[in-house]
Amino acid sequence: MASSRFSCYAAVCGLVLLAPVLVLFVQATDFKSFQQCSGARYNNLPAKLYLKGCEGKERCPLYRGDNASMEIKFVSPSDTANVYRYMYGVFGGRSGRGQGTRVPYGREANVCSATRSASDGEICSRGEGLKQGVEYIQDGTFKVMSYFPKVSVDVEIELYSKPSKSVKVPLGCVRVPVQIMDRP
């Protein structure tokens, strides 16, 4: 009886100790390196993206009328007091070649309050902004409008700081191939 109680206790302890490792492993594999955004300003500013529903797919499905959830992981290249996000559809050209026409989508969004340190969870707006060399995760959603055409397109998601109203300093950018479609 004592032996079976001990083995059950050991199994439970093993699961308790292993669970955080499994959670970290799952979280680490959720982010995918897509393509680098077009333009020299994004050189050496890699970013990774987790787009819900895109797991294991080469071209991510976006369903008309739905909200798409995403997380962008990036390392801040400099200290900054703020973080903004802007999105573009890239039409024409070949995916990942930096060719095509960038069409703005939506409005600029101040996403500092939705940007947290990957290591300690410190939110940008609660501290002194972002610190150089620290990895951050920006959480967000965007609406896939019901009137969007059913097309394959690349989407560039750009993160930047604004030290002044007219100056944008790139923090990271990711270009993801998507397919806009109706929900099956």
PyMOL commands that set and color helices and strands:
alter all, ss='L'
color gray80, all
select helices_A, chain A and resi 2-30+40-42+112-114+124-126
alter helices_A, ss='H'
color red, helices_A
select strands_A, chain A and resi 47-51+60-63+67-75+84-91+101-110+115-117+135-143+152-164+167-181
alter strands_A, ss='S'
color yellow, strands_A
deselect
rebuild
show_as cartoon
